[in-house]
Amino acid sequence: MQRISRLTLAALITLGLAACATAPQQDLTPPPSKRLDAKTTLENRR
């Protein structure tokens, strides 16, 4: 019985630590601009 309670306590502590772990930072860089093909470039005079 004591072994089960220790195992349960260790599992709860492990879950608590996992819940408090920091999440990786988000990548906030904008996506690269879309390249225009030759036809679109000629039509838009870019």
N, C-alpha and C positions, 0 to 999 in steps of 0.2 A: 504494500500500500504506500509506503514511504517513497519507494522508487517511482511509482506512477505520479505522485504529487510533485516530486522533484523534476521529473520529465515534463510535466505540464507547466510548471513554473519556468523552466528553461525555454520552453516553446513560446510562452507568453512574452518573456523578456526579449527573445529573438524577434518576434513579430513586432514588438514595440520599437525596437531599434531599427528594423526595416522600414517601419512607417515614418520614422523621424529622419530618415536619410534624405539628403538633399537631392533634388532632381537636377539633371544636367541642364545647363543654360540653353535657351532657345537660340537658334541661328536667326538673327535679325537682318542679315544682309539681303538686299532685294535681289530677286532673280535676274539673271542677265537679260538684256533687252533682246527681243526677237530680231533675227537678221532678216532683212527684206530681200526677196529675189529680184532679179533684173527687171522683170515686167512691172512689178509694183514700184520699183524705184523710178522707172521711166514714167509711169503714170502719175506718180505723186511729185515728180521733179525734186526728189531729195538728193 
